[in-house]
């Protein structure tokens, strides 16, 4: 329960606001698909996940310490 109630940053609040607004708009306009989209945004805010999951979109910051040597390619003639 503490994970749901703590660590509310700007993006989490923005997702919850958009989700609640879309759910409200879905009820007013009688649009069930809009309500599902709003529910998705609200669920993302409650679970504190984004579209990429747990940092799945991040690129690694590793550098290779030793340069790779390029080996000479040997070709074989096929007749």
CNS distance restraints for C-alpha pairs under 8 A (distance, minus, plus):
assign (resid   1 and name CA) (resid   5 and name CA) 6.47 0.50 0.50
assign (resid   2 and name CA) (resid   6 and name CA) 5.79 0.50 0.50
assign (resid   3 and name CA) (resid   7 and name CA) 7.46 0.50 0.50
assign (resid   4 and name CA) (resid  46 and name CA) 6.02 0.50 0.50
assign (resid   4 and name CA) (resid  47 and name CA) 6.73 0.50 0.50
assign (resid   4 and name CA) (resid  48 and name CA) 7.60 0.50 0.50
assign (resid   8 and name CA) (resid  12 and name CA) 5.83 0.50 0.50
assign (resid   8 and name CA) (resid  13 and name CA) 6.44 0.50 0.50
assign (resid   9 and name CA) (resid  13 and name CA) 6.33 0.50 0.50
assign (resid  10 and name CA) (resid  14 and name CA) 6.03 0.50 0.50
assign (resid  11 and name CA) (resid  15 and name CA) 6.08 0.50 0.50
assign (resid  12 and name CA) (resid  16 and name CA) 6.28 0.50 0.50
assign (resid  12 and name CA) (resid  44 and name CA) 7.97 0.50 0.50
assign (resid  12 and name CA) (resid  45 and name CA) 5.07 0.50 0.50
assign (resid  12 and name CA) (resid  48 and name CA) 6.62 0.50 0.50
assign (resid  13 and name CA) (resid  17 and name CA) 6.08 0.50 0.50
assign (resid  13 and name CA) (resid  45 and name CA) 7.06 0.50 0.50
assign (resid  14 and name CA) (resid  18 and name CA) 6.10 0.50 0.50
assign (resid  15 and name CA) (resid  19 and name CA) 5.98 0.50 0.50
assign (resid  15 and name CA) (resid  41 and name CA) 5.50 0.50 0.50
assign (resid  15 and name CA) (resid  42 and name CA) 6.36 0.50 0.50
assign (resid  15 and name CA) (resid  44 and name CA) 7.15 0.50 0.50
assign (resid  15 and name CA) (resid  45 and name CA) 5.55 0.50 0.50
assign (resid  16 and name CA) (resid  20 and name CA) 6.09 0.50 0.50
assign (resid  16 and name CA) (resid  41 and name CA) 6.36 0.50 0.50
assign (resid  16 and name CA) (resid  42 and name CA) 4.86 0.50 0.50
assign (resid  16 and name CA) (resid  44 and name CA) 7.88 0.50 0.50
assign (resid  16 and name CA) (resid  45 and name CA) 5.28 0.50 0.50
assign (resid  16 and name CA) (resid  46 and name CA) 7.60 0.50 0.50
assign (resid  17 and name CA) (resid  21 and name CA) 6.03 0.50 0.50
assign (resid  17 and name CA) (resid  42 and name CA) 7.81 0.50 0.50
assign (resid  18 and name CA) (resid  22 and name CA) 6.01 0.50 0.50
assign (resid  18 and name CA) (resid  38 and name CA) 6.92 0.50 0.50
assign (resid  18 and name CA) (resid  41 and name CA) 6.79 0.50 0.50
assign (resid  18 and name CA) (resid  42 and name CA) 7.61 0.50 0.50
assign (resid  19 and name CA) (resid  23 and name CA) 6.14 0.50 0.50
assign (resid  19 and name CA) (resid  37 and name CA) 7.39 0.50 0.50
assign (resid  19 and name CA) (resid  38 and name CA) 4.00 0.50 0.50
assign (resid  19 and name CA) (resid  39 and name CA) 5.97 0.50 0.50
assign (resid  19 and name CA) (resid  40 and name CA) 7.10 0.50 0.50
assign (resid  19 and name CA) (resid  41 and name CA) 4.64 0.50 0.50
assign (resid  19 and name CA) (resid  42 and name CA) 4.57 0.50 0.50
assign (resid  20 and name CA) (resid  24 and name CA) 6.12 0.50 0.50
assign (resid  20 and name CA) (resid  38 and name CA) 6.33 0.50 0.50
assign (resid  20 and name CA) (resid  39 and name CA) 7.78 0.50 0.50
assign (resid  20 and name CA) (resid  42 and name CA) 6.63 0.50 0.50
assign (resid  21 and name CA) (resid  25 and name CA) 6.07 0.50 0.50
assign (resid  21 and name CA) (resid  38 and name CA) 7.28 0.50 0.50
assign (resid  22 and name CA) (resid  26 and name CA) 5.99 0.50 0.50
assign (resid  22 and name CA) (resid  34 and name CA) 6.34 0.50 0.50
assign (resid  22 and name CA) (resid  35 and name CA) 6.21 0.50 0.50
assign (resid  22 and name CA) (resid  37 and name CA) 7.20 0.50 0.50
assign (resid  22 and name CA) (resid  38 and name CA) 4.63 0.50 0.50
assign (resid  23 and name CA) (resid  27 and name CA) 6.42 0.50 0.50
assign (resid  23 and name CA) (resid  34 and name CA) 6.91 0.50 0.50
assign (resid  23 and name CA) (resid  35 and name CA) 4.65 0.50 0.50
assign (resid  23 and name CA) (resid  36 and name CA) 7.68 0.50 0.50
assign (resid  23 and name CA) (resid  37 and name CA) 7.89 0.50 0.50
assign (resid  23 and name CA) (resid  38 and name CA) 4.95 0.50 0.50
assign (resid  23 and name CA) (resid  39 and name CA) 6.71 0.50 0.50
assign (resid  24 and name CA) (resid  28 and name CA) 6.34 0.50 0.50
assign (resid  24 and name CA) (resid  35 and name CA) 7.80 0.50 0.50
assign (resid  25 and name CA) (resid  29 and name CA) 6.00 0.50 0.50
assign (resid  25 and name CA) (resid  31 and name CA) 7.98 0.50 0.50
assign (resid  25 and name CA) (resid  34 and name CA) 7.68 0.50 0.50
assign (resid  25 and name CA) (resid  35 and name CA) 7.73 0.50 0.50
assign (resid  26 and name CA) (resid  30 and name CA) 5.49 0.50 0.50
assign (resid  26 and name CA) (resid  31 and name CA) 4.73 0.50 0.50
assign (resid  26 and name CA) (resid  32 and name CA) 6.16 0.50 0.50
assign (resid  26 and name CA) (resid  33 and name CA) 7.73 0.50 0.50
assign (resid  26 and name CA) (resid  34 and name CA) 5.32 0.50 0.50
assign (resid  26 and name CA) (resid  35 and name CA) 4.95 0.50 0.50
assign (resid  27 and name CA) (resid  31 and name CA) 6.74 0.50 0.50
assign (resid  27 and name CA) (resid  32 and name CA) 7.77 0.50 0.50
assign (resid  27 and name CA) (resid  35 and name CA) 7.35 0.50 0.50
assign (resid  31 and name CA) (resid  35 and name CA) 6.58 0.50 0.50
assign (resid  32 and name CA) (resid  36 and name CA) 6.40 0.50 0.50
assign (resid  33 and name CA) (resid  37 and name CA) 6.36 0.50 0.50
assign (resid  34 and name CA) (resid  38 and name CA) 6.20 0.50 0.50
assign (resid  35 and name CA) (resid  39 and name CA) 6.04 0.50 0.50
assign (resid  36 and name CA) (resid  40 and name CA) 6.19 0.50 0.50
assign (resid  37 and name CA) (resid  41 and name CA) 6.45 0.50 0.50
assign (resid  38 and name CA) (resid  42 and name CA) 6.16 0.50 0.50
assign (resid  39 and name CA) (resid  43 and name CA) 5.94 0.50 0.50
assign (resid  40 and name CA) (resid  44 and name CA) 6.16 0.50 0.50
assign (resid  41 and name CA) (resid  45 and name CA) 6.33 0.50 0.50
assign (resid  42 and name CA) (resid  46 and name CA) 6.23 0.50 0.50
assign (resid  43 and name CA) (resid  47 and name CA) 6.03 0.50 0.50
assign (resid  44 and name CA) (resid  48 and name CA) 5.65 0.50 0.50
assign (resid  44 and name CA) (resid  49 and name CA) 5.19 0.50 0.50
assign (resid  44 and name CA) (resid  50 and name CA) 6.14 0.50 0.50
assign (resid  45 and name CA) (resid  49 and name CA) 6.71 0.50 0.50
assign (resid  45 and name CA) (resid  50 and name CA) 7.98 0.50 0.50
assign (resid  49 and name CA) (resid  53 and name CA) 5.68 0.50 0.50
assign (resid  49 and name CA) (resid  54 and name CA) 7.12 0.50 0.50
assign (resid  50 and name CA) (resid  54 and name CA) 7.89 0.50 0.50
assign (resid  52 and name CA) (resid  56 and name CA) 5.14 0.50 0.50
assign (resid  52 and name CA) (resid  57 and name CA) 5.65 0.50 0.50
